[in-house]
Amino acid sequence: MPNYAEELVYWYLRLNGFFPLTNFVYHRLPRDDNRGTYNADADILAIRPPYYRETIFSRERERDLVSDDWLQAFDGKWVGLIGEVKGSRSVTIEQVERAFSPERLRVAIMRLGLLNDNQTINNAVDVFGSERQFPYDGQARTVLLKVLFADTPTHNYAVMQSPAWTTIGLKDIDNFIRRRINDYPDQKSGGRYFFPSSFFQYIVWNERPDHLDI
């Protein structure tokens, strides 16, 4: 069962056009010391198609939903996201680096299925050793991202400012979700029971304006 931080991230990605897969299991990964194997998981993997579009119909007009600002740079591209979720404020560089270790990244990239040959996958793993995005070519039609979603305080600069991953704060995610709900109160409140999550239903209910009797 996902914790609250993982649920927040799941719905944030869904509201931004991604198809998320949670708790993808890594089977029998090799240990760094070559002494056996271990099992682990990716908190979240997600794919966003290049021509994602969702239109909301209201009494006044119809509007296309707009993604969060940082994602708009990837409109028109296939986006594969490998995400680590940390609900604690005591996140360390070592924890994040372990989550994005080469052996885990290789399996995650293959599972996303957006790169079609071993050489390109090897290049992606190598680049991801120090970079947050593969490739950096602005003309590329497919982009892979490493993203840390964390309740990280502003003084934890080593984690927040690392060039090896993009960091998105849980507060920012929470604010985005609530803005989206408040932008479309009739639609979200009226349809809340169709969302397969009591956690998300509660957020929609809690944000419902007093004048809505639904």
Stockholm file with secondary structure:
# STOCKHOLM 1.0

chainA/1-214         MPNYAEELVYWYLRLNGFFPLTNFVYHRLPRDDNRGTYNADADILAIRPPYYRETIFSRERERDLVSDDWLQAFDGKWVGLIGEVKGSRSVTIEQVERAFSPERLRVAIMRLGLLNDNQTINNAVDVFGSERQFPYDGQARTVLLKVLFADTPTHNYAVMQSPAWTTIGLKDIDNFIRRRINDYPDQKSGGRYFFPSSFFQYIVWNERPDHLDI
#=GR chainA/1-214 SS CCCHHHHHHHHHHHHTTCEEEEEEEEEEEECTTSSCEEEEEEEEEEEECTTCCCEEECSSCEEECCCCGGGGGGTTSEEEEEEEEECSSCCCHHHHHHHTCHHHHHHHHHHHTCCCSHHHHHHHHHHTTTCSEECCCTTCSEEEEEEEEECCCTTCHHHHTCTTSEEEEHHHHHHHHHHHHHHSHHHHHHTGGGSSCHHHHHHHHHHCCTTCCC
#=GC SS_cons         CCCHHHHHHHHHHHHTTCEEEEEEEEEEEECTTSSCEEEEEEEEEEEECTTCCCEEECSSCEEECCCCGGGGGGTTSEEEEEEEEECSSCCCHHHHHHHTCHHHHHHHHHHHTCCCSHHHHHHHHHHTTTCSEECCCTTCSEEEEEEEEECCCTTCHHHHTCTTSEEEEHHHHHHHHHHHHHHSHHHHHHTGGGSSCHHHHHHHHHHCCTTCCC
//
